[in-house]
Amino acid sequence: VEVVMSENKLKILFWGSGAIGSLFGGLLSLSKDFEVNLLGRDPHIETIRNKGLLIKQRSKRDLRIPAIHGYSILPEQTHPFDVVFVTCKARDNVESAMDLEKKGAIGKQTKLVIVQNGVGNEEYFLHLIPKDHIYRIITTEGALTLEPGVIMHSGPGLTSIGKPYANNDEFSDQLVNWLSVVGLDSAITNEIQMKTWSKLLINAPINPIATLYHVTNGELVTIPHLRKMLEDVVNETVEILRRRNIPFDDSDPITSVLN
């Protein structure tokens, strides 16, 4: 797939460049059509800015990304970014929206792409940008920060792209092209809200139980009393979604979680 771009580089910001932000931003930085900027914490960002990013991959050779523009504090912007990817944790969305507004990072033509789990995340940015400039990504790509400047691409997945408030458009297609070109399997969906709830259904039983019991995700399947707890949370979540008539992929939720 060929990325169709204008002669000028698109100026892209990843606000919150942990593992997923570094993975997406690092891969996109390989394109000569983009000027990628990462905002995150030092020493991770400082290392990427000075030495580049190392992406370790389980099934492929490690990938070394040359140095990328990066900040630990977003500078004042004389020109807004063309595209802003919000890749922080959802709990940081208030800070993210305030920072983007204060620094003038959002302009009339800026596209905002939210790459997060959780529902209702778009609402934090509605005062900054028109609804039809907001895009949502739900991804099952796995990534983990190992040390400053080094991440593990722990598992390939599927990245779904859609617009929560409007129909998909040409920029939706561009996002799919950009990510597919750099090796992230991507597709447009007209049901991004359903996929958001379906991802919540998977995260709700896994993340809290694994955290509270200090185990890895995989151990939830092998330890009998934790597996029973996981299944109970899945069933309760499904019941809530059904009673509230919230659409989600209910073909076999317990199997999806176990997988």
Residue, then its C-alpha position, 0 to 999 in steps of 0.5 A: v500500500e502506498v501512502v499518499m501524501s503532500e510534498n510537505k511532511l505532516k507534523i505528528l505528536f504522540w501525547g503520552s509515549g509509553a509502550i504503545g505510543s512508542l511503538f506506533g510513533g517509532l514505526l511511523s517515524l520510519s516514513k519520510d512523509f512524517e515528522v514524528n514528535l513523542l511526548g513522554r517521561d525521561p529518561h525514556i524520551e531522552t534516550i529515544r531523542n539521543k540514541g533512537l528506539l529499539i523495538k524487540q520482537r518475539s518472532k522477528r528480528d529486533l528493529r532499531i529506529p533512528a533518533i526521534h524528536g521528543y519532549s518531556i514537556l510540550p513546548e509552546q507551538t507556533h503552528p499546531f500539529d497536523v495530527v495528534f495521537v493521544t496514547c497516554k493512559a485514560r486517567d491522564n486525559v484531563e491533563s492531556a486536554m489541558d496541555l494541548e489547549k494551553k500549548g496551542a497544539i490543536g488547530k482548526q485542521t488538526k485531527l485527533v486520534i485517541v489510542q486508548n482503552g475505556v469508554g467516553n474518552e472522547e468527551y475530554f476533548l470536545h471543547l478543543i476540536p470539532k466532533d468530526h475531527i476525532y478518530r478512535i483506535i482500538t488495538t490488540e497490539g501488545a507492547l511493553t517498556l523494558e528499559p529507557g529507549v527499549i520496548m518489546h512488541s510482545g504480540p501482533g494484533l489488529t488495529s481497528i479505526g473508526k469515528p465515534y461521532a461521524n462516518n468514516d472519511e478519507f483520513s480514516d483510510q489514510l490512517v489505515n494505510w499509514l499503519s498498514v505500511v509500517g506493519l501494523d495490521s489495520a482496518i476501518t470499522n463502522e462499529i468503533q463504539m461496539k469494539t470499545w465496549s468489547k475491549l472493555l469486556i476483555n480488560a475488566p476481568i483481566n487487569p484488576i484481578a491480575t493486579l490485585y493478586h500480583v500475577t501475570n495475565g496468563e496465570l489467571v487461566t491456570i490458577p483455578h480460583l482466579r479463573k473462576m473469579l475471572e469468569d464471574v466478572v465476565n458474566e457480570t459485565v455481560e449482564i450489565l451490558r445486556r440490561r443497558n442495551i449496549p452493543f458488544d461482541d457477545s459471540d463467546p465472551i469467556t473464550s475471548v477473555l481466556n484467549 
